[in-house]
Amino acid sequence: MSTIDTSITPTPTGAAGRLAAAHSSPQPLTLYGSWFCPFVQRVWMVLHEKNIPHHYVEINPYKKEKHFLEMNPRGLVPTVTIELSDGKKEWLDEMYSDEKKYGGRLLPAGDGEREVFERARCRLWMNHVATRVVPGFYRLLQWTEAAEDGSSKQEKTIEEVRGEFLAAVKAFAREMLESDAGKGGPWFLGERFSLVDVMFAPWAKRLWLIDHYKPGGVGIPGKGERGEDEEVWARWDKWYEAVVERESVKATWSDEDRYIESEVGQATRKGQEFALRTARAAN
Ligand SMILES: N[C@@H](CCC(=O)N[C@@H](CS)C(=O)NCC(=O)O)C(=O)O
């Protein structure tokens, strides 16, 4: 029998609670989400940015209920269902591309050399967020001291894990500072908000959790302590300050104290899942 705790605050609160309430009636597009989930926040932000009609349904992904698994056998949120009239299956930004009806495109559109190049550059950096920033965030947040009996030996020290995460953040900041489009800021593409910002935003908004839980915190050096990286981190500050104030980030954010309780819950669950898997593998 699994001992994994599936209890969690059941509904979004604060601004996110109001947003969910305003989208509580059926629409062709439904987002099954969890208020605490940063991957959900990405999709929720896009729906908000583009003003896409949708139905928001809160779900606890840890309770693998039958109707949820039928929609998504992986049993993960975000899960999006859509009733299509013409069988088109594309991504949200492309499907809702009419800029008169929906918000502006979130990736550079068009076939010109510049647009194609910029689109490819955006995808590269979205991939950087997915493969370096997000895993690095969790490795740091979930880092724990090795158990005294040596049963859960840490391969890396917290300084190493922090260093890897900071290197990924700094590379992102440096790209913004050094690219033609991004250097003036505040967004990755300069004046234009894009999917690259969406990809990173939910974790930027949660950086304080690392400061809350981990000795030494995120470790971004303060002004005047940045040596030759002064300009790079100043560019980071500009992006970070803009992103946490972005309307779609704030509108999809629940009451701050709820995140503490949920992160502890998630980390505990992950720890238990890991222990269960290891136990199974050992048998
Ligand atoms: N990269 C994944 C991430 C989604 C994800 O991990 N969601 C978590 C909540 S933040 C979840 O549904 N967890 C349920 C579980 O692990 O059983 C995806 O979107 O496919």
The ligand as an ORCA input file, in Angstrom:
! r2SCAN-3c Opt
* xyz 0 1
  N       6.932     18.067    -17.547
  C       5.697     17.536    -16.983
  C       5.449     18.137    -15.655
  C       4.067     18.009    -15.065
  C       4.122     17.646    -13.600
  O       5.115     17.088    -13.116
  N       3.039     17.952    -12.886
  C       2.941     17.544    -11.499
  C       2.391     18.645    -10.610
  S       3.464     20.051    -10.586
  C       1.996     16.364    -11.425
  O       1.011     16.298    -12.130
  N       2.315     15.412    -10.556
  C       1.508     14.250    -10.313
  C       2.343     13.036    -10.048
  O       3.577     13.144    -10.139
  O       1.773     11.990     -9.763
  C       4.587     17.684    -17.985
  O       3.914     18.709    -18.104
  O       4.446     16.737    -18.708
*
